[in-house]
Amino acid sequence: MDASRALQGLLGQDWADLLKEAMDLLGPEYPIAQPDRENLIDARDLDNQFEDLDTWYYALGNSTHADERLSEFLSGTPQAMP
């Protein structure tokens, strides 16, 4: 999973774990198209699980300054991991 490795390198293991948890909820045949993911979430009634992940996401974002770090990376000047 390339996105997981990228997140681990850019923001740390907690972010990679969060992504893995979210992807695991959708199963091994992870749908690429966003509408397909929405349909799968509805079909499996995963709203509560994703709400828990949302809480984790916002806590991580606030504690790691993720937006700033990702913006710096995308601008070509990434900040070193602490």
BAKOLKE-13970 format. One record per atom (N, C-alpha, C): x, y, z; residue in one letter. Coordinates in steps of 0.05 Angstrom, whole numbers, plus 32768, in hexadecimal, padded with zeros to 4 digits. Last residue first. Example, Ala and Ser with C-alpha at 12.3 -4.5 7.8 and 13.67 -1.06 7.14 Angstrom:
2
81017FD3808Es 81117FEB808Fs 81028001809Ds 81087F8E809Ca 80F67FA6809Ca 81087FBE809Ca 
//
This chain:
82
80C5812C810Cp 80D181308127p 80DC81168132p 80D8812E80C7m 80C7812280DDm 80D5812680F7m 80E3816D80A6a 80ED815380B1a 80DA814980C6a 80B981868074q 80C48189808Fq 80CD816E8099q 80C3818D802Ep 80B8817F8045p 80C88185805Fp 80BB81B17FFDt 80CC81B58014t 80C281A7802Dt 809681AA7FD6g 80B181A37FD0g 80C581A87FE6g 806281B07FE0s 806F81C77FD4s 808C81C27FCEs 805681817FF9l 804C81857FDEl 8059819D7FD0l 806E818B802Bf 80778176801Af 8070817A7FFDf 804D81B5803De 806A81B98039e 807681A48027e 801C819A8040s 802081B1802Es 803D81B78028s 802881758068l 8022816C804Dl 802581828039l 803081988093r 80468187808Ar 8041817C806Er 7FFE81B18098e 801681C18092e 802D81AF8087e 7FDE818580A3d 7FD98195808Cd 7FF181A58084d 7FF3817080D4a 7FF5816180BBa 7FF1817280A2a 800181798109h 8002818F80F5h 8004818380D9h 7FF88151812Et 8010814F811Dt 801381668109t 7FC9815B8149s 7FE181568158s 7FFA81558148s 7FA181638122n 7FA781798135n 7FC281748143n 7FA281318109g 7FA7814A80FAg 7FAF8161810Cg 7F93810E8133l 7FAE810D8127l 7FB581278118l 7F5F8120813Aa 7F7281218151a 7F8E81208146a 7F4881148108y 7F4A81308112y 7F5D81338129y 7F4E80DB8108y 7F5A80EC80F3y 7F5D810980FDy 7F2F80CB8133w 7F4C80C68133w 7F5A80D88120w 7EFD80DB811Ft 7F0780E68138t 7F2580E3813At 7EFB80BA80F1d 7EFB80D880EFd 7F0680E58108d 7EF780888109l 7F0F808F80FAl 7F1180AD80F6l 7EC3808D811Dd 7ED98088812Fd 7EF480908122d 7EA9809180EBe 7EA780A780FEe 7EBE80A58113e 7EB1805E80D7f 7EBF807580CBf 7EBE808E80DCf 7E90804180F8q 7EAD803B80F8q 7EBC805380ECq 7E5E805780EAn 7E69805A8106n 7E8780558107n 7E59804880B3d 7E5A806480BBd 7E66806780D7d 7E548017809Bl 7E6D801D80A8l 7E6F803980B3l 7E307FF3807Fd 7E2880038096d 7E40800A80A8d 7E3A7FDD804Fr 7E447FCF8067r 7E3E7FDD8081r 7E228001802Da 7E197FE5802Ca 7E227FD68045a 7E3F80308038d 7E22802F803Dd 7E198011803Fd 7E7180218027i 7E6E802A8042i 7E508028804Ai 7E6680167FF1l 7E6F80018002l 7E6B80088020l 7E5980497FDEn 7E4580347FDDn 7E4C801D7FF0n 7E8B80637FE6e 7E72806C7FF4e 7E5D80567FF5e 7EAA80477FC2r 7EB080457FDFr 7E98804E7FEFr 7E9280567F92d 7E92803A7F9Ad 7E9880367FB8d 7E9E808D7F92p 7E8280847F94p 7E8080677F9Cp 7ED880897F8Dq 7ECC80947FA5q 7EAE808C7FA7q 7EFA80517F73a 7EE880677F6Ea 7ED9806F7F88a 7F1580247F8Ai 7F24803C7F82i 7F1180557F7Fi 7F067FF97FBFp 7EFC80077FA7p 7F0B80217FA2p 7F2B7FC27FD3y 7F267FDF7FD8y 7F1E7FED7FBFy 7F267F8B7FE0e 7F207F957FC5e 7F187FB37FC8e 7F2C7F838017p 7F437F808005p 7F3F7F8A7FE9p 7F057FB6803Bg 7F0D7F9C8032g 7F237F9B801Eg 7EF67FE38056l 7EEA7FDF803Cl 7EF37FC4802Fl 7F147FE28084l 7EF77FE18087l 7EEA7FDB806Cl 7F487FEA8070d 7F407FCF8079d 7F217FCC807Cd 7F498021806Am 7F48800F8052m 7F3F7FF38059m 7F4A8031809Fa 7F348039808Ea 7F3280278075a 7F7A801980B1e 7F60801380BEe 7F49801980ACe 7F9F8033808Fk 7F9B8016808Ek 7F80800E809Ak 7F9A806880A2l 7F9380618086l 7F8E80438083l 7FAD806080D6l 7F93806A80D2l 7F89806380B5l 7FE2804F80CDd 7FCF803D80DAd 7FB2804680D5d 7FF7807E80B7a 7FF6806680A6a 7FE2805280B2a 7FF3809F80E4w 7FE480A580CCw 7FE2808D80B9w 801680858107d 7FFA8088810Ed 7FE9808E80F6d 8049808A80EEq 803B807080EFq 801E807380F5q 805180C880C9g 805580B580DEg 8043809D80DDg 805280EB809El 804380F380B6l 804680E080CDl 807480D78076l 806E80F38078l 806380FB8093l 8078809F807Dg 809080AF8079g 808B80CD807Eg 804280918080q 8054808A8096q 806D809C8095q 802F80A2804Fl 802680AF8067l 803980A9807Fl 804B807D802Ea 804F809A802Ba 804780A98044a 8035804D803Fr 805280528043r 805880708041r 80008056802Fs 80078051804Bs 802480568051s 8005805A7FF8a 7FFB80718008a 8002806E8025a 801580257FE9d 8027803C7FE6d 801F80547FF7d 80117FE88000m 800080008000m 801280198000m 
//
